[in-house]
Each structure stands twice: as structure tokens, then as C-alpha cells.
Amino acid sequence: TVAFDMDFLKNPQVANHYRDLINLLHKQGYKVRMALWNPQEAKGIDDALVAKTEIKFKNI
């Protein structure tokens, strides 16, 4: 499970690094899923956990 800050939705540089990590994990044979939450409630997963924000998972 990968959980980048949700600013990957608006920041192309973060999105590119996220994509590169996912591609590398796939090439190494890993099954990958993304942790996603409402970016209005929390930027990072640590903030989402503290705020008790719902976290969803997406297989990719």
C-alpha cells in the first residue's frame, strides 16, 4: 500500500514521483494499492489518521 500526500492531485512533480514508485513496484512483482482520502480533510496519511478521516484503498 502506497500513501503519498494528497497534493499529488494538484502537484505534477509529486504525481510523477508517485507514478514512478508504482511502476517500480509493479516491475519488482508487487501488487500495489493506493490509500486515498479526502484532501479537504487531510494532506498526509498521518493527518488523516489523526483526524479519523475515512481512508479508501484502490488496487492499481
C-alpha distance matrix in Angstrom:
0.0 3.8 6.6 9.9 13.2 14.4 17.3 15.7 17.5 20.8 20.6 20.8 20.2 16.8 16.0 17.3 15.3 12.0 13.4 14.6 11.3 9.8 13.3 13.4 10.4 12.0 15.3 14.3 13.6 9.9 8.6 5.9 4.8 5.6 6.5 10.3 13.4 17.1 17.8 21.3 20.2 17.9 16.9 14.1 11.7 14.3 17.0 15.3 15.0 18.6 19.8 18.3 17.1 15.5 11.8 11.0 8.2 9.1 8.8 10.0
3.8 0.0 3.8 6.4 9.9 11.5 14.0 12.3 14.6 17.6 17.0 17.3 16.5 13.1 12.6 14.0 11.8 8.6 10.7 11.9 8.8 8.1 11.8 12.1 10.0 12.1 15.2 14.7 14.8 11.4 10.6 7.3 6.3 5.0 6.1 9.3 12.4 15.7 15.7 19.3 18.6 16.0 14.3 11.7 10.0 12.9 15.4 14.2 14.7 18.0 19.1 18.3 16.8 15.8 12.1 11.7 9.4 10.0 10.3 10.4
6.6 3.8 0.0 3.8 6.6 8.3 11.1 10.3 12.5 15.4 15.0 16.1 15.5 11.8 11.8 14.1 12.1 9.0 11.9 13.6 11.0 10.8 14.6 15.1 13.5 15.6 18.6 18.3 18.5 15.2 14.2 10.7 8.8 6.0 5.0 7.2 9.6 12.6 12.3 15.9 15.0 12.2 10.6 7.9 6.6 9.7 11.8 10.8 11.8 14.9 15.8 15.5 13.8 13.4 10.0 10.6 9.6 10.8 12.3 12.7
9.9 6.4 3.8 0.0 3.8 6.2 8.1 7.2 10.2 12.5 11.6 12.9 12.0 8.2 9.0 11.4 9.4 7.0 10.5 12.1 10.2 10.9 14.4 15.1 14.4 16.6 19.2 19.3 20.2 17.2 16.6 13.0 11.5 8.4 8.0 8.7 10.6 12.8 11.4 14.9 14.8 11.7 9.0 6.9 7.5 10.4 11.9 11.7 13.5 16.0 16.7 17.2 15.2 15.5 12.5 13.2 12.5 13.2 14.8 14.3
13.2 9.9 6.6 3.8 0.0 3.8 5.4 6.4 9.0 10.6 10.2 12.5 12.0 8.4 9.8 12.8 11.4 9.7 13.1 15.0 13.6 14.4 17.8 18.6 18.1 20.2 22.8 23.1 23.9 21.0 20.1 16.4 14.5 11.0 9.7 9.1 9.6 10.8 8.6 11.8 11.8 8.6 5.4 4.4 6.7 9.2 9.6 9.9 12.5 14.3 14.6 15.7 13.7 14.7 12.5 13.9 14.2 15.2 17.4 17.1
14.4 11.5 8.3 6.2 3.8 0.0 3.8 5.2 6.1 8.2 9.1 11.7 12.4 9.1 9.4 13.0 12.7 10.6 13.4 16.0 15.2 15.3 18.5 20.0 19.5 21.1 23.9 24.6 25.1 22.1 20.8 17.0 14.6 10.9 9.5 7.5 7.6 8.0 5.6 9.2 10.1 7.8 5.3 6.4 8.4 11.4 10.8 10.2 13.4 15.3 14.6 15.6 12.8 13.4 11.6 12.6 13.3 14.0 16.7 16.4
17.3 14.0 11.1 8.1 5.4 3.8 0.0 3.8 5.1 5.4 5.8 8.9 9.8 7.2 8.2 11.7 11.9 10.8 13.5 15.9 15.8 16.4 19.2 20.7 20.9 22.5 25.0 26.0 26.8 24.2 23.2 19.4 17.5 13.8 13.1 11.2 11.2 10.8 7.5 10.3 12.0 9.9 6.7 8.5 11.4 13.8 13.0 13.2 16.5 17.9 17.2 18.7 16.0 17.0 15.3 16.2 16.9 17.1 19.5 18.6
15.7 12.3 10.3 7.2 6.4 5.2 3.8 0.0 3.8 5.5 5.1 6.6 7.7 4.9 4.5 8.3 8.9 7.5 9.8 12.4 12.7 13.2 15.6 17.5 17.9 19.2 21.6 22.9 23.8 21.4 20.5 16.8 15.3 11.9 12.2 10.8 12.1 12.4 9.9 13.2 14.9 12.8 9.7 10.5 12.7 15.6 15.5 15.2 18.2 20.2 19.7 20.7 17.9 18.1 15.9 15.9 15.8 15.3 17.1 15.7
17.5 14.6 12.5 10.2 9.0 6.1 5.1 3.8 0.0 3.8 6.0 7.6 10.1 8.3 6.8 10.5 12.1 10.4 11.8 15.0 15.6 15.3 17.6 20.0 20.3 21.0 23.6 25.2 25.7 23.4 21.9 18.3 16.3 12.9 13.1 10.7 11.5 11.1 8.8 11.8 14.1 13.0 10.7 12.4 14.4 17.5 16.8 15.9 19.3 21.2 20.0 20.8 17.6 17.6 15.8 15.5 15.8 15.0 17.3 16.1
20.8 17.6 15.4 12.5 10.6 8.2 5.4 5.5 3.8 0.0 3.8 6.4 9.1 8.4 8.0 11.2 13.0 12.5 13.9 16.6 17.7 18.0 19.9 22.1 22.9 23.9 26.1 27.8 28.6 26.5 25.3 21.7 19.9 16.5 16.5 14.2 14.4 13.3 10.4 12.5 15.3 14.2 11.6 13.8 16.5 19.2 18.1 17.9 21.4 22.8 21.6 23.0 19.9 20.4 18.9 19.1 19.5 18.9 21.1 19.6
20.6 17.0 15.0 11.6 10.2 9.1 5.8 5.1 6.0 3.8 0.0 3.8 5.5 5.5 6.3 8.8 10.3 10.7 12.4 14.4 15.7 16.7 18.5 20.2 21.4 22.7 24.5 26.1 27.5 25.5 24.9 21.3 20.1 16.9 17.3 15.6 16.3 15.8 12.7 15.1 17.4 15.5 12.3 13.8 16.7 19.1 18.6 18.9 22.1 23.5 22.9 24.4 21.7 22.3 20.5 20.7 20.7 20.0 21.8 20.0
20.8 17.3 16.1 12.9 12.5 11.7 8.9 6.6 7.6 6.4 3.8 0.0 3.8 5.5 4.9 6.0 8.7 9.7 10.3 12.1 14.2 15.2 16.2 18.2 19.9 20.9 22.3 24.3 25.7 24.3 23.9 20.6 19.9 17.2 18.3 17.1 18.5 18.4 15.7 18.4 20.7 18.8 15.5 16.6 19.1 21.7 21.6 21.7 24.7 26.5 26.0 27.2 24.4 24.6 22.4 22.1 21.5 20.2 21.3 18.9
20.2 16.5 15.5 12.0 12.0 12.4 9.8 7.7 10.1 9.1 5.5 3.8 0.0 3.8 5.4 5.2 6.4 8.7 10.0 10.7 12.5 14.4 15.5 16.7 18.6 20.2 21.2 22.9 24.8 23.4 23.5 20.3 20.1 17.5 18.7 18.1 19.6 20.0 17.1 20.0 21.8 19.3 15.7 16.1 18.6 20.8 21.2 21.8 24.5 26.2 26.2 27.6 25.1 25.6 23.1 23.1 22.3 21.3 22.1 19.7
16.8 13.1 11.8 8.2 8.4 9.1 7.2 4.9 8.3 8.4 5.5 5.5 3.8 0.0 3.8 5.4 5.2 6.1 8.6 9.9 10.7 12.4 14.3 15.4 16.7 18.5 20.0 21.3 22.9 21.1 21.0 17.6 17.1 14.3 15.1 14.7 16.3 17.0 14.3 17.5 18.9 16.2 12.6 12.6 14.9 17.2 17.8 18.3 20.8 22.7 22.9 24.0 21.7 22.1 19.5 19.7 18.9 18.3 19.4 17.4
16.0 12.6 11.8 9.0 9.8 9.4 8.2 4.5 6.8 8.0 6.3 4.9 5.4 3.8 0.0 3.8 5.5 5.0 6.2 8.6 9.9 10.6 12.2 14.2 15.4 16.5 18.3 20.1 21.3 19.6 19.1 15.7 15.2 12.6 14.1 13.5 15.6 16.5 14.3 17.7 19.3 17.1 14.0 14.1 15.9 18.8 19.3 19.1 21.7 23.9 23.8 24.5 21.7 21.6 18.9 18.3 17.3 15.9 16.9 14.6
17.3 14.0 14.1 11.4 12.8 13.0 11.7 8.3 10.5 11.2 8.8 6.0 5.2 5.4 3.8 0.0 3.8 5.4 5.1 6.1 8.7 9.9 10.5 12.2 14.3 15.4 16.4 18.4 20.2 19.0 19.1 16.2 16.5 14.6 16.7 16.7 19.1 20.2 18.1 21.5 23.1 20.7 17.3 17.1 18.7 21.5 22.4 22.3 24.7 27.0 27.2 27.8 25.2 24.9 22.0 21.3 19.7 18.1 18.3 15.4
15.3 11.8 12.1 9.4 11.4 12.7 11.9 8.9 12.1 13.0 10.3 8.7 6.4 5.2 5.5 3.8 0.0 3.8 5.4 5.0 6.2 8.6 9.8 10.5 12.3 14.3 15.3 16.6 18.6 17.2 17.8 14.9 15.5 13.7 15.5 16.3 18.7 20.3 18.2 21.7 22.7 19.9 16.5 15.5 16.8 19.3 20.7 20.9 22.9 25.2 25.8 26.5 24.3 24.2 21.1 20.7 19.0 17.9 18.0 15.5
12.0 8.6 9.0 7.0 9.7 10.6 10.8 7.5 10.4 12.5 10.7 9.7 8.7 6.1 5.0 5.4 3.8 0.0 3.8 5.5 5.2 6.3 8.7 10.0 10.7 12.4 14.3 15.6 16.9 15.0 15.0 11.7 11.9 9.9 12.0 12.8 15.6 17.5 16.0 19.7 20.5 17.9 14.8 13.7 14.5 17.4 18.8 18.5 20.3 23.0 23.5 23.7 21.4 21.0 17.7 17.1 15.3 14.1 14.3 12.1
13.4 10.7 11.9 10.5 13.1 13.4 13.5 9.8 11.8 13.9 12.4 10.3 10.0 8.6 6.2 5.1 5.4 3.8 0.0 3.8 5.5 5.2 6.1 8.6 9.9 10.6 12.2 14.3 15.5 14.2 14.1 11.4 12.1 11.0 13.8 14.6 17.8 19.6 18.4 22.1 23.2 20.9 18.1 17.2 17.7 20.8 22.3 21.5 23.4 26.3 26.6 26.5 24.0 23.1 19.8 18.5 16.2 14.2 13.7 10.7
14.6 11.9 13.6 12.1 15.0 16.0 15.9 12.4 15.0 16.6 14.4 12.1 10.7 9.9 8.6 6.1 5.0 5.5 3.8 0.0 3.8 5.5 5.1 6.1 8.6 9.9 10.5 12.4 14.4 13.7 14.6 12.5 14.1 13.5 16.3 17.6 20.7 22.8 21.4 25.1 26.0 23.3 20.2 18.9 19.5 22.2 24.0 23.7 25.2 28.0 28.8 28.8 26.6 25.9 22.4 21.3 18.9 17.1 16.1 13.1
11.3 8.8 11.0 10.2 13.6 15.2 15.8 12.7 15.6 17.7 15.7 14.2 12.5 10.7 9.9 8.7 6.2 5.2 5.5 3.8 0.0 3.8 5.5 5.1 6.2 8.6 9.9 10.7 12.6 11.2 12.3 10.0 11.7 11.4 14.0 16.0 19.2 21.7 20.6 24.3 24.7 21.8 19.0 17.0 17.0 19.6 21.8 21.5 22.6 25.5 26.6 26.4 24.5 23.8 20.2 19.3 16.7 15.5 14.5 12.1
9.8 8.1 10.8 10.9 14.4 15.3 16.4 13.2 15.3 18.0 16.7 15.2 14.4 12.4 10.6 9.9 8.6 6.3 5.2 5.5 3.8 0.0 3.8 5.4 5.1 6.2 8.6 9.9 10.7 9.1 9.4 7.0 8.9 9.2 12.4 14.5 18.0 20.7 20.2 24.0 24.4 21.9 19.5 17.8 17.3 20.3 22.4 21.4 22.5 25.7 26.5 25.9 23.7 22.4 18.8 17.3 14.3 12.5 11.1 8.4
13.3 11.8 14.6 14.4 17.8 18.5 19.2 15.6 17.6 19.9 18.5 16.2 15.5 14.3 12.2 10.5 9.8 8.7 6.1 5.1 5.5 3.8 0.0 3.8 5.5 5.1 6.2 8.7 9.9 9.7 10.6 9.4 11.9 12.6 16.1 18.0 21.5 24.1 23.5 27.2 27.9 25.5 22.9 21.3 21.1 24.0 26.1 25.1 26.3 29.5 30.2 29.6 27.4 26.0 22.4 20.6 17.5 15.3 13.3 10.1
13.4 12.1 15.1 15.1 18.6 20.0 20.7 17.5 20.0 22.1 20.2 18.2 16.7 15.4 14.2 12.2 10.5 10.0 8.6 6.1 5.1 5.4 3.8 0.0 3.8 5.4 5.1 6.3 8.8 8.9 11.0 10.3 13.3 14.3 17.4 19.7 23.2 26.0 25.2 29.0 29.3 26.6 23.9 21.9 21.5 24.0 26.5 25.9 26.6 29.7 30.9 30.4 28.6 27.5 23.7 22.3 19.2 17.5 15.4 12.7
10.4 10.0 13.5 14.4 18.1 19.5 20.9 17.9 20.3 22.9 21.4 19.9 18.6 16.7 15.4 14.3 12.3 10.7 9.9 8.6 6.2 5.1 5.5 3.8 0.0 3.8 5.4 5.1 6.5 5.4 7.6 7.2 10.5 12.1 15.2 18.0 21.6 24.7 24.4 28.2 28.1 25.5 23.2 20.9 19.8 22.3 25.0 24.1 24.5 27.8 29.1 28.2 26.6 25.2 21.4 19.9 16.6 15.2 12.8 10.9
12.0 12.1 15.6 16.6 20.2 21.1 22.5 19.2 21.0 23.9 22.7 20.9 20.2 18.5 16.5 15.4 14.3 12.4 10.6 9.9 8.6 6.2 5.1 5.4 3.8 0.0 3.8 5.3 5.1 5.2 6.5 7.1 10.6 12.8 16.3 18.8 22.6 25.6 25.7 29.5 29.6 27.3 25.2 23.2 22.1 24.9 27.4 26.1 26.6 30.0 31.0 29.9 28.0 26.1 22.4 20.3 16.8 14.6 11.7 9.3
15.3 15.2 18.6 19.2 22.8 23.9 25.0 21.6 23.6 26.1 24.5 22.3 21.2 20.0 18.3 16.4 15.3 14.3 12.2 10.5 9.9 8.6 6.2 5.1 5.4 3.8 0.0 3.8 5.3 7.4 9.8 10.8 14.3 16.4 19.8 22.4 26.1 29.0 28.8 32.6 32.8 30.4 28.0 25.9 25.1 27.7 30.3 29.3 29.8 33.1 34.2 33.3 31.4 29.8 26.0 24.1 20.6 18.4 15.5 12.9
14.3 14.7 18.3 19.3 23.1 24.6 26.0 22.9 25.2 27.8 26.1 24.3 22.9 21.3 20.1 18.4 16.6 15.6 14.3 12.4 10.7 9.9 8.7 6.3 5.1 5.3 3.8 0.0 3.8 5.8 9.2 10.7 14.4 16.7 19.8 22.8 26.4 29.6 29.5 33.3 33.1 30.4 28.2 25.7 24.5 26.8 29.7 28.8 28.8 32.1 33.7 32.6 31.2 29.6 25.8 24.2 20.6 19.1 16.1 14.3
13.6 14.8 18.5 20.2 23.9 25.1 26.8 23.8 25.7 28.6 27.5 25.7 24.8 22.9 21.3 20.2 18.6 16.9 15.5 14.4 12.6 10.7 9.9 8.8 6.5 5.1 5.3 3.8 0.0 3.8 6.7 9.3 13.0 15.9 19.1 22.1 25.8 29.1 29.5 33.3 33.0 30.6 28.8 26.3 24.7 27.2 30.0 28.7 28.6 32.1 33.4 31.9 30.5 28.5 24.8 22.8 19.1 17.4 14.0 12.6
9.9 11.4 15.2 17.2 21.0 22.1 24.2 21.4 23.4 26.5 25.5 24.3 23.4 21.1 19.6 19.0 17.2 15.0 14.2 13.7 11.2 9.1 9.7 8.9 5.4 5.2 7.4 5.8 3.8 0.0 3.8 6.0 9.7 12.7 15.5 18.8 22.4 25.8 26.4 30.1 29.6 27.2 25.6 23.0 21.2 23.7 26.5 25.1 24.9 28.4 29.7 28.2 26.8 24.9 21.1 19.3 15.6 14.4 11.3 10.6
8.6 10.6 14.2 16.6 20.1 20.8 23.2 20.5 21.9 25.3 24.9 23.9 23.5 21.0 19.1 19.1 17.8 15.0 14.1 14.6 12.3 9.4 10.6 11.0 7.6 6.5 9.8 9.2 6.7 3.8 0.0 3.8 6.9 10.4 13.4 16.4 20.1 23.5 24.5 28.1 27.6 25.7 24.4 22.1 20.1 22.8 25.4 23.5 23.4 27.1 28.0 26.2 24.6 22.3 18.6 16.4 12.6 11.1 7.8 7.7
5.9 7.3 10.7 13.0 16.4 17.0 19.4 16.8 18.3 21.7 21.3 20.6 20.3 17.6 15.7 16.2 14.9 11.7 11.4 12.5 10.0 7.0 9.4 10.3 7.2 7.1 10.8 10.7 9.3 6.0 3.8 0.0 3.8 6.8 10.0 13.0 16.7 20.0 20.8 24.4 24.1 22.1 20.7 18.6 16.7 19.7 22.1 20.2 20.5 24.1 24.9 23.3 21.5 19.4 15.7 13.6 10.0 8.5 6.0 5.7
4.8 6.3 8.8 11.5 14.5 14.6 17.5 15.3 16.3 19.9 20.1 19.9 20.1 17.1 15.2 16.5 15.5 11.9 12.1 14.1 11.7 8.9 11.9 13.3 10.5 10.6 14.3 14.4 13.0 9.7 6.9 3.8 0.0 3.8 6.7 9.5 13.2 16.6 17.7 21.3 20.8 19.1 18.2 16.3 14.3 17.5 19.5 17.2 17.6 21.3 21.8 20.1 18.1 15.8 12.1 9.9 6.3 5.2 4.1 5.4
5.6 5.0 6.0 8.4 11.0 10.9 13.8 11.9 12.9 16.5 16.9 17.2 17.5 14.3 12.6 14.6 13.7 9.9 11.0 13.5 11.4 9.2 12.6 14.3 12.1 12.8 16.4 16.7 15.9 12.7 10.4 6.8 3.8 0.0 3.8 6.2 9.9 13.2 14.0 17.6 17.3 15.6 14.5 12.9 11.3 14.8 16.4 14.2 15.2 18.8 18.9 17.7 15.4 13.5 9.8 8.1 5.5 5.1 6.5 7.2
6.5 6.1 5.0 8.0 9.7 9.5 13.1 12.2 13.1 16.5 17.3 18.3 18.7 15.1 14.1 16.7 15.5 12.0 13.8 16.3 14.0 12.4 16.1 17.4 15.2 16.3 19.8 19.8 19.1 15.5 13.4 10.0 6.7 3.8 0.0 3.8 7.0 10.6 11.8 15.1 14.3 12.6 12.1 10.4 8.2 11.7 13.1 10.6 11.6 15.2 15.3 13.9 11.7 10.1 6.4 5.8 4.7 6.7 9.2 10.7
10.3 9.3 7.2 8.7 9.1 7.5 11.2 10.8 10.7 14.2 15.6 17.1 18.1 14.7 13.5 16.7 16.3 12.8 14.6 17.6 16.0 14.5 18.0 19.7 18.0 18.8 22.4 22.8 22.1 18.8 16.4 13.0 9.5 6.2 3.8 0.0 3.8 7.1 8.5 11.8 11.5 10.4 10.3 9.8 8.5 12.2 12.4 9.6 11.7 14.9 14.0 13.0 10.0 8.5 5.6 5.2 6.1 7.6 10.9 12.2
13.4 12.4 9.6 10.6 9.6 7.6 11.2 12.1 11.5 14.4 16.3 18.5 19.6 16.3 15.6 19.1 18.7 15.6 17.8 20.7 19.2 18.0 21.5 23.2 21.6 22.6 26.1 26.4 25.8 22.4 20.1 16.7 13.2 9.9 7.0 3.8 0.0 3.8 6.1 8.7 7.9 7.6 8.7 9.1 8.1 11.3 10.4 7.3 10.0 12.6 11.0 10.3 6.9 6.1 4.8 6.2 8.8 10.8 14.4 15.9
17.1 15.7 12.6 12.8 10.8 8.0 10.8 12.4 11.1 13.3 15.8 18.4 20.0 17.0 16.5 20.2 20.3 17.5 19.6 22.8 21.7 20.7 24.1 26.0 24.7 25.6 29.0 29.6 29.1 25.8 23.5 20.0 16.6 13.2 10.6 7.1 3.8 0.0 3.8 5.4 5.5 6.7 8.4 10.2 10.3 13.0 11.0 8.4 11.7 13.5 11.0 11.1 7.4 7.7 8.0 9.4 12.2 13.8 17.5 18.6
17.8 15.7 12.3 11.4 8.6 5.6 7.5 9.9 8.8 10.4 12.7 15.7 17.1 14.3 14.3 18.1 18.2 16.0 18.4 21.4 20.6 20.2 23.5 25.2 24.4 25.7 28.8 29.5 29.5 26.4 24.5 20.8 17.7 14.0 11.8 8.5 6.1 3.8 0.0 3.8 5.3 5.2 5.6 8.4 10.0 12.4 10.2 8.9 12.6 13.9 11.8 13.0 9.8 10.9 10.7 12.2 14.5 15.7 19.1 19.6
21.3 19.3 15.9 14.9 11.8 9.2 10.3 13.2 11.8 12.5 15.1 18.4 20.0 17.5 17.7 21.5 21.7 19.7 22.1 25.1 24.3 24.0 27.2 29.0 28.2 29.5 32.6 33.3 33.3 30.1 28.1 24.4 21.3 17.6 15.1 11.8 8.7 5.4 3.8 0.0 3.8 5.9 7.6 10.8 12.5 14.1 11.2 10.1 13.8 14.2 11.4 13.0 10.1 11.9 12.8 14.7 17.4 18.9 22.4 23.1
20.2 18.6 15.0 14.8 11.8 10.1 12.0 14.9 14.1 15.3 17.4 20.7 21.8 18.9 19.3 23.1 22.7 20.5 23.2 26.0 24.7 24.4 27.9 29.3 28.1 29.6 32.8 33.1 33.0 29.6 27.6 24.1 20.8 17.3 14.3 11.5 7.9 5.5 5.3 3.8 0.0 3.8 7.2 9.5 10.4 11.5 8.3 7.0 10.4 10.5 7.6 9.4 6.9 9.5 10.9 13.6 16.6 18.7 22.3 23.5
17.9 16.0 12.2 11.7 8.6 7.8 9.9 12.8 13.0 14.2 15.5 18.8 19.3 16.2 17.1 20.7 19.9 17.9 20.9 23.3 21.8 21.9 25.5 26.6 25.5 27.3 30.4 30.4 30.6 27.2 25.7 22.1 19.1 15.6 12.6 10.4 7.6 6.7 5.2 5.9 3.8 0.0 3.8 5.8 7.3 8.3 5.3 5.0 8.7 9.1 7.5 9.6 7.6 10.3 10.5 13.4 15.8 18.0 21.2 22.2
16.9 14.3 10.6 9.0 5.4 5.3 6.7 9.7 10.7 11.6 12.3 15.5 15.7 12.6 14.0 17.3 16.5 14.8 18.1 20.2 19.0 19.5 22.9 23.9 23.2 25.2 28.0 28.2 28.8 25.6 24.4 20.7 18.2 14.5 12.1 10.3 8.7 8.4 5.6 7.6 7.2 3.8 0.0 3.8 6.9 8.4 6.5 7.3 10.7 11.4 10.8 12.8 10.8 12.9 12.1 14.4 16.1 17.7 20.6 20.9
14.1 11.7 7.9 6.9 4.4 6.4 8.5 10.5 12.4 13.8 13.8 16.6 16.1 12.6 14.1 17.1 15.5 13.7 17.2 18.9 17.0 17.8 21.3 21.9 20.9 23.2 25.9 25.7 26.3 23.0 22.1 18.6 16.3 12.9 10.4 9.8 9.1 10.2 8.4 10.8 9.5 5.8 3.8 0.0 3.8 5.3 5.3 6.3 8.8 10.1 10.6 12.2 10.8 12.7 11.2 13.6 14.7 16.7 19.2 19.7
11.7 10.0 6.6 7.5 6.7 8.4 11.4 12.7 14.4 16.5 16.7 19.1 18.6 14.9 15.9 18.7 16.8 14.5 17.7 19.5 17.0 17.3 21.1 21.5 19.8 22.1 25.1 24.5 24.7 21.2 20.1 16.7 14.3 11.3 8.2 8.5 8.1 10.3 10.0 12.5 10.4 7.3 6.9 3.8 0.0 3.8 5.4 4.8 6.1 8.6 9.6 10.1 9.1 10.4 8.5 11.3 12.3 14.8 17.3 18.4
14.3 12.9 9.7 10.4 9.2 11.4 13.8 15.6 17.5 19.2 19.1 21.7 20.8 17.2 18.8 21.5 19.3 17.4 20.8 22.2 19.6 20.3 24.0 24.0 22.3 24.9 27.7 26.8 27.2 23.7 22.8 19.7 17.5 14.8 11.7 12.2 11.3 13.0 12.4 14.1 11.5 8.3 8.4 5.3 3.8 0.0 3.8 5.4 5.2 6.3 8.6 9.8 10.2 12.3 11.2 14.4 15.6 18.4 20.7 21.9
17.0 15.4 11.8 11.9 9.6 10.8 13.0 15.5 16.8 18.1 18.6 21.6 21.2 17.8 19.3 22.4 20.7 18.8 22.3 24.0 21.8 22.4 26.1 26.5 25.0 27.4 30.3 29.7 30.0 26.5 25.4 22.1 19.5 16.4 13.1 12.4 10.4 11.0 10.2 11.2 8.3 5.3 6.5 5.3 5.4 3.8 0.0 3.8 5.4 5.1 6.0 8.4 8.4 11.4 11.3 14.7 16.7 19.4 22.3 23.5
15.3 14.2 10.8 11.7 9.9 10.2 13.2 15.2 15.9 17.9 18.9 21.7 21.8 18.3 19.1 22.3 20.9 18.5 21.5 23.7 21.5 21.4 25.1 25.9 24.1 26.1 29.3 28.8 28.7 25.1 23.5 20.2 17.2 14.2 10.6 9.6 7.3 8.4 8.9 10.1 7.0 5.0 7.3 6.3 4.8 5.4 3.8 0.0 3.8 5.5 5.1 5.9 5.0 7.6 7.6 11.2 13.5 16.5 19.6 21.2
15.0 14.7 11.8 13.5 12.5 13.4 16.5 18.2 19.3 21.4 22.1 24.7 24.5 20.8 21.7 24.7 22.9 20.3 23.4 25.2 22.6 22.5 26.3 26.6 24.5 26.6 29.8 28.8 28.6 24.9 23.4 20.5 17.6 15.2 11.6 11.7 10.0 11.7 12.6 13.8 10.4 8.7 10.7 8.8 6.1 5.2 5.4 3.8 0.0 3.8 5.4 5.0 6.3 8.4 8.4 12.0 14.1 17.5 20.2 22.2
18.6 18.0 14.9 16.0 14.3 15.3 17.9 20.2 21.2 22.8 23.5 26.5 26.2 22.7 23.9 27.0 25.2 23.0 26.3 28.0 25.5 25.7 29.5 29.7 27.8 30.0 33.1 32.1 32.1 28.4 27.1 24.1 21.3 18.8 15.2 14.9 12.6 13.5 13.9 14.2 10.5 9.1 11.4 10.1 8.6 6.3 5.1 5.5 3.8 0.0 3.8 5.4 7.8 10.9 11.7 15.5 17.8 21.1 24.0 25.8
19.8 19.1 15.8 16.7 14.6 14.6 17.2 19.7 20.0 21.6 22.9 26.0 26.2 22.9 23.8 27.2 25.8 23.5 26.6 28.8 26.6 26.5 30.2 30.9 29.1 31.0 34.2 33.7 33.4 29.7 28.0 24.9 21.8 18.9 15.3 14.0 11.0 11.0 11.8 11.4 7.6 7.5 10.8 10.6 9.6 8.6 6.0 5.1 5.4 3.8 0.0 3.8 5.3 9.0 10.8 14.6 17.5 20.7 23.9 25.8
18.3 18.3 15.5 17.2 15.7 15.6 18.7 20.7 20.8 23.0 24.4 27.2 27.6 24.0 24.5 27.8 26.5 23.7 26.5 28.8 26.4 25.9 29.6 30.4 28.2 29.9 33.3 32.6 31.9 28.2 26.2 23.3 20.1 17.7 13.9 13.0 10.3 11.1 13.0 13.0 9.4 9.6 12.8 12.2 10.1 9.8 8.4 5.9 5.0 5.4 3.8 0.0 3.8 6.4 8.6 12.3 15.3 18.7 21.9 24.2
17.1 16.8 13.8 15.2 13.7 12.8 16.0 17.9 17.6 19.9 21.7 24.4 25.1 21.7 21.7 25.2 24.3 21.4 24.0 26.6 24.5 23.7 27.4 28.6 26.6 28.0 31.4 31.2 30.5 26.8 24.6 21.5 18.1 15.4 11.7 10.0 6.9 7.4 9.8 10.1 6.9 7.6 10.8 10.8 9.1 10.2 8.4 5.0 6.3 7.8 5.3 3.8 0.0 3.8 6.2 9.7 13.0 16.1 19.6 21.7
15.5 15.8 13.4 15.5 14.7 13.4 17.0 18.1 17.6 20.4 22.3 24.6 25.6 22.1 21.6 24.9 24.2 21.0 23.1 25.9 23.8 22.4 26.0 27.5 25.2 26.1 29.8 29.6 28.5 24.9 22.3 19.4 15.8 13.5 10.1 8.5 6.1 7.7 10.9 11.9 9.5 10.3 12.9 12.7 10.4 12.3 11.4 7.6 8.4 10.9 9.0 6.4 3.8 0.0 3.8 6.5 10.1 13.3 16.7 19.2
11.8 12.1 10.0 12.5 12.5 11.6 15.3 15.9 15.8 18.9 20.5 22.4 23.1 19.5 18.9 22.0 21.1 17.7 19.8 22.4 20.2 18.8 22.4 23.7 21.4 22.4 26.0 25.8 24.8 21.1 18.6 15.7 12.1 9.8 6.4 5.6 4.8 8.0 10.7 12.8 10.9 10.5 12.1 11.2 8.5 11.2 11.3 7.6 8.4 11.7 10.8 8.6 6.2 3.8 0.0 3.8 6.8 10.1 13.4 15.8
11.0 11.7 10.6 13.2 13.9 12.6 16.2 15.9 15.5 19.1 20.7 22.1 23.1 19.7 18.3 21.3 20.7 17.1 18.5 21.3 19.3 17.3 20.6 22.3 19.9 20.3 24.1 24.2 22.8 19.3 16.4 13.6 9.9 8.1 5.8 5.2 6.2 9.4 12.2 14.7 13.6 13.4 14.4 13.6 11.3 14.4 14.7 11.2 12.0 15.5 14.6 12.3 9.7 6.5 3.8 0.0 3.8 6.8 10.2 12.9
8.2 9.4 9.6 12.5 14.2 13.3 16.9 15.8 15.8 19.5 20.7 21.5 22.3 18.9 17.3 19.7 19.0 15.3 16.2 18.9 16.7 14.3 17.5 19.2 16.6 16.8 20.6 20.6 19.1 15.6 12.6 10.0 6.3 5.5 4.7 6.1 8.8 12.2 14.5 17.4 16.6 15.8 16.1 14.7 12.3 15.6 16.7 13.5 14.1 17.8 17.5 15.3 13.0 10.1 6.8 3.8 0.0 3.8 6.7 9.6
9.1 10.0 10.8 13.2 15.2 14.0 17.1 15.3 15.0 18.9 20.0 20.2 21.3 18.3 15.9 18.1 17.9 14.1 14.2 17.1 15.5 12.5 15.3 17.5 15.2 14.6 18.4 19.1 17.4 14.4 11.1 8.5 5.2 5.1 6.7 7.6 10.8 13.8 15.7 18.9 18.7 18.0 17.7 16.7 14.8 18.4 19.4 16.5 17.5 21.1 20.7 18.7 16.1 13.3 10.1 6.8 3.8 0.0 3.8 6.3
8.8 10.3 12.3 14.8 17.4 16.7 19.5 17.1 17.3 21.1 21.8 21.3 22.1 19.4 16.9 18.3 18.0 14.3 13.7 16.1 14.5 11.1 13.3 15.4 12.8 11.7 15.5 16.1 14.0 11.3 7.8 6.0 4.1 6.5 9.2 10.9 14.4 17.5 19.1 22.4 22.3 21.2 20.6 19.2 17.3 20.7 22.3 19.6 20.2 24.0 23.9 21.9 19.6 16.7 13.4 10.2 6.7 3.8 0.0 3.8
10.0 10.4 12.7 14.3 17.1 16.4 18.6 15.7 16.1 19.6 20.0 18.9 19.7 17.4 14.6 15.4 15.5 12.1 10.7 13.1 12.1 8.4 10.1 12.7 10.9 9.3 12.9 14.3 12.6 10.6 7.7 5.7 5.4 7.2 10.7 12.2 15.9 18.6 19.6 23.1 23.5 22.2 20.9 19.7 18.4 21.9 23.5 21.2 22.2 25.8 25.8 24.2 21.7 19.2 15.8 12.9 9.6 6.3 3.8 0.0
